[in-house]
Amino acid sequence: MASQYPIQIKQTPKFTSIKDWTHSDAYHNSFLIPQDPVLNAALKNSAENGLPEIAVSTAQGKFLHLHAQLIQAKRILEVGRLAGEYSTIWLGHALPGDGELITLEINNKHAKVTEENLSNAGLSSKCKVIVGPGHDSMVSLPSDKKFDLIFINANKPSNLKYFTEAKRLVRKGGIIIVDNIVCFGCVTDPQESDHNIEGVRLLLSGLKGELDWFCLTLAKRASAELLSL
Ligand SMILES: C[S@@+](CC[C@H](N)C(=O)[O-])C[C@H]1O[C@@H](n2cnc3c(N)ncnc32)[C@H](O)[C@@H]1O
């Protein structure tokens, strides 16, 4: 039987830049993800109030939503919320009427913007915000009320600590997603080092021994990692 490899690629491969990825995302989204006035208003509100543009991308938001739906999540924990303008809304809208989303955020400078964004999205009653260092807040959460999905998107140096707590808090069969762990390819480059990169490397080393976990990295622009039990 003829070998499948090497794969014949008909297109000429081209190196892709952030600009290319952004353009490609926008192109695909224009077919697959209709404009959502609520999400657009939240992004606009956050930008007008000076919040940094560091929310997950549109496709990542939908990806999070899809995972929450697939496992029929009723309780979600988000570490690192910004002003609740993006991942929080995508995740919140995946929940059933009696679902609950707890978000942990260290910086409450933009509490008013968050309130507006979540209220406009109809999520005020489902979404509870705990202000303070994410790890302290996680430690204070009881392990008898498990979460179906935990999304970690805060400071990378604490990723392993967050993962350790997330393991305690997630139900069997649940999902933990950690955002931004490819860091534009820098994590794999031995010449590169800073506290974020080292935080991701620490997480990866910690995960290597976690044989009960089904782990993978999905490379996107900066990327997400998926883990499930
Ligand atoms: C990338 S943003 C989150 C974006 C948000 N998940 C979204 O996609 O819309 C990271 C957030 O983590 C928060 N953060 C940073 N360090 C933190 C810590 N130690 N505990 C909790 N939150 C933290 C920052 O204030 C910021 O709002």
The ligand as an SDF file (V2000), in Angstrom:
LIG
                    3D

 27 29  0  0  0  0  0  0  0  0999 V2000
   -6.3420   38.6860   29.3100 C   0  0  0  0  0  0  0  0  0  0  0  0
   -7.3000   39.5100   30.4930 S   0  0  0  0  0  0  0  0  0  0  0  0
   -8.7530   38.5430   30.5770 C   0  0  0  0  0  0  0  0  0  0  0  0
   -9.5810   38.6460   29.3290 C   0  0  0  0  0  0  0  0  0  0  0  0
  -10.9490   38.0320   29.4550 C   0  0  0  0  0  0  0  0  0  0  0  0
  -10.8720   36.6400   29.9070 N   0  0  0  0  0  0  0  0  0  0  0  0
  -11.6370   38.0630   28.0920 C   0  0  0  0  0  0  0  0  0  0  0  0
  -11.2250   37.3100   27.1990 O   0  0  0  0  0  0  0  0  0  0  0  0
  -12.5410   38.8850   27.9100 O   0  0  0  0  0  0  0  0  0  0  0  0
   -6.4490   39.0650   31.9590 C   0  0  0  0  0  0  0  0  0  0  0  0
   -7.1290   39.5720   33.2130 C   0  0  0  0  0  0  0  0  0  0  0  0
   -6.5210   38.9300   34.3310 O   0  0  0  0  0  0  0  0  0  0  0  0
   -6.4830   39.8340   35.3980 C   0  0  0  0  0  0  0  0  0  0  0  0
   -5.4500   39.4050   36.3590 N   0  0  0  0  0  0  0  0  0  0  0  0
   -4.1150   39.5920   36.3010 C   0  0  0  0  0  0  0  0  0  0  0  0
   -3.5150   39.0870   37.3750 N   0  0  0  0  0  0  0  0  0  0  0  0
   -4.4970   38.5320   38.1340 C   0  0  0  0  0  0  0  0  0  0  0  0
   -4.5070   37.8550   39.3710 C   0  0  0  0  0  0  0  0  0  0  0  0
   -3.3860   37.6240   40.0750 N   0  0  0  0  0  0  0  0  0  0  0  0
   -5.6930   37.4360   39.8490 N   0  0  0  0  0  0  0  0  0  0  0  0
   -6.8490   37.6500   39.1620 C   0  0  0  0  0  0  0  0  0  0  0  0
   -6.8990   38.2990   37.9970 N   0  0  0  0  0  0  0  0  0  0  0  0
   -5.7410   38.7360   37.4870 C   0  0  0  0  0  0  0  0  0  0  0  0
   -6.1560   41.1850   34.7310 C   0  0  0  0  0  0  0  0  0  0  0  0
   -6.5360   42.2710   35.5500 O   0  0  0  0  0  0  0  0  0  0  0  0
   -6.9830   41.0900   33.4390 C   0  0  0  0  0  0  0  0  0  0  0  0
   -8.2470   41.6720   33.6090 O   0  0  0  0  0  0  0  0  0  0  0  0
  1  2  1  0
  2  3  1  0
  2 10  1  0
  3  4  1  0
  4  5  1  0
  5  6  1  0
  5  7  1  0
  7  8  2  0
  7  9  1  0
 10 11  1  0
 11 12  1  0
 11 26  1  0
 12 13  1  0
 13 14  1  0
 13 24  1  0
 14 15  1  0
 14 23  1  0
 15 16  2  0
 16 17  1  0
 17 18  1  0
 17 23  2  0
 18 19  1  0
 18 20  2  0
 20 21  1  0
 21 22  2  0
 22 23  1  0
 24 25  1  0
 24 26  1  0
 26 27  1  0
M  CHG  2   2   1   9  -1
M  END
$$$$
